[in-house]
């Protein structure tokens, strides 16, 4: 999201800019920590490409992806936070070859686990700064479509037991797994992934971007303390 990225860029010191694959990478110091900020764009291809560039060129200790998502669980309300325990690409379908729905052929993996250390940091930050808002740790689903159908929402929840759905996290998780890079996906709920999804998304996008910025800022500070 443009607003979310802008908040980070404004707070980067000693900033350097690099463009690759039509993406702009901003590197610098954020609260004393070496940090790279980039907007990967929408969808799994953009997310995977961006993640690999980050790893190849900047060699990060961890990758934190933040943004918004549609709720799958009825327990989630707009403004709540979901921290990934793991991620899955629900639109990968090689069942014709004997694989499970969502399983990546040749890898034999369906779910990619996030870093427990960073999950714990995200939980701490949320408890410290957003006491009035709910947060959940659980599975995040990824696919190359904006889900705005109640029937689709119910199918995804029933099949994968996911909390929310978005379009990038599963691809980031797979690339990080292949590169042995710790990651976490943090999503603020912007809509219910139903017939009102488009209206809710546009209404709450700016609010959720601010929340995501503060959560990631807190994690970066905690990561520096662990050095």
SVG drawing of the C-alpha trace seen along z (x, -y; Angstrom):
<svg xmlns="http://www.w3.org/2000/svg" viewBox="-23 -12 47 52">
<polyline fill="none" stroke="black" stroke-width="0.4" points="0.0,0.0 1.3,-3.4 0.4,-5.0 2.0,-2.3 5.3,-2.4 5.4,-6.2 5.2,-6.1 8.3,-3.9 10.2,-5.9 9.6,-9.1 11.4,-7.6 14.4,-6.2 17.7,-7.9 20.8,-7.7 18.4,-6.6 19.5,-5.0 17.2,-4.1 17.5,-1.2 15.2,-0.2 15.0,3.4 12.3,5.3 10.2,2.1 10.2,2.1 11.8,-0.6 13.8,0.5 14.5,-2.1 17.4,-1.1 18.6,-3.0 18.6,-3.2 15.2,-2.8 15.6,-3.5 19.3,-2.4 18.6,0.8 19.5,1.5 16.2,1.7 14.9,2.1 11.4,0.9 9.7,1.9 6.1,2.2 6.0,5.5 2.7,4.9 -0.3,7.2 -0.2,10.9 2.1,13.9 4.4,13.4 5.3,9.8 5.6,11.0 7.9,13.9 10.1,11.8 10.4,9.0 11.3,11.4 14.1,13.1 15.5,9.7 15.5,8.7 17.3,11.9 19.9,11.8 20.9,8.2 20.3,7.2 20.6,10.5 18.1,9.6 18.0,11.3 14.2,11.5 11.4,10.4 8.2,8.8 5.3,8.5 2.5,6.3 -0.7,5.0 -4.4,5.8 -6.6,8.9 -10.1,10.1 -11.5,12.0 -12.4,15.7 -13.1,16.4 -16.4,15.1 -14.4,14.1 -12.6,11.4 -13.8,7.8 -12.5,5.0 -9.4,3.5 -8.3,6.8 -4.8,8.1 -3.8,11.5 -0.2,12.7 0.8,15.7 1.5,19.0 1.9,20.3 0.8,19.6 -0.7,21.6 -1.4,20.9 -5.0,22.1 -5.0,21.8 -2.2,24.3 -4.1,27.4 -2.1,30.5 -4.7,32.9 -4.7,34.6 -1.2,35.9 -2.1,37.1 -1.1,34.0 -3.3,32.3 -4.9,29.0 -2.4,26.2 0.6,28.6 3.6,27.4 4.7,30.2 8.3,31.5 8.6,29.7 6.0,31.9 5.0,29.0 1.6,27.3 2.1,24.9 5.1,22.7 5.7,21.8 6.6,18.3 9.4,17.5 8.2,18.1 10.6,15.5 9.1,12.8 5.6,14.0 6.3,13.6 7.6,10.0 4.5,9.1 2.3,10.4 4.2,8.3 4.0,5.1 0.3,5.6 -0.3,6.1 1.7,3.0 0.3,0.6 -3.1,1.8 -4.7,3.1 -8.2,2.2 -7.9,4.2 -8.0,7.9 -5.2,10.0 -5.1,13.6 -2.2,15.9 -3.1,18.4 -3.1,19.5 -3.1,16.9 -4.4,18.0 -3.0,16.7 -4.3,16.7 -4.3,14.6 -7.8,13.3 -9.6,10.7 -12.2,12.7 -15.5,11.0 -18.0,13.9 -19.5,15.4 -19.6,18.9 -15.8,18.6 -15.1,17.5 -16.9,20.4 -15.1,22.9 -11.7,21.5 -12.3,21.5 -13.7,25.1 -10.9,26.5 -7.9,24.8 -9.0,23.6 -7.5,20.1 -8.2,16.9 -7.9,14.5 -7.1,14.3 -4.8,12.1 -2.7,12.2 1.0,12.3 2.0,14.0 2.0,17.6 4.5,16.8 6.7,14.9 6.6,17.8 7.7,20.3 10.6,18.1 11.8,17.5 11.6,21.3 13.7,22.1 16.3,19.5 16.2,20.3 15.1,16.8 12.9,16.1 9.6,14.4 6.2,13.3 3.1,12.0 1.0,9.4 -2.4,8.4 -4.9,6.0 -8.5,6.9 -10.0,4.4 -13.1,6.4 -15.1,9.5 -14.2,11.1 -17.9,11.1 -20.3,9.0 -19.3,5.8 -15.5,6.4 -14.7,3.8 -16.5,1.0 -15.0,2.0 -11.5,2.3 -11.6,-1.3 -13.0,-2.7 -10.6,-1.2 -7.3,-0.9 -5.7,-4.1 -6.6,-3.2 -5.2,0.3 -2.0,-1.0 -1.2,-3.2 -1.7,-0.3 0.6,1.9 3.3,-0.7 3.3,-0.9 3.4,2.9 6.3,3.4 8.2,0.4 7.9,2.1 9.2,5.4 12.2,3.7 13.1,2.2 12.8,5.6 15.0,7.2 17.7,4.7 17.6,5.4 18.2,9.1 21.4,8.3"/>
</svg>
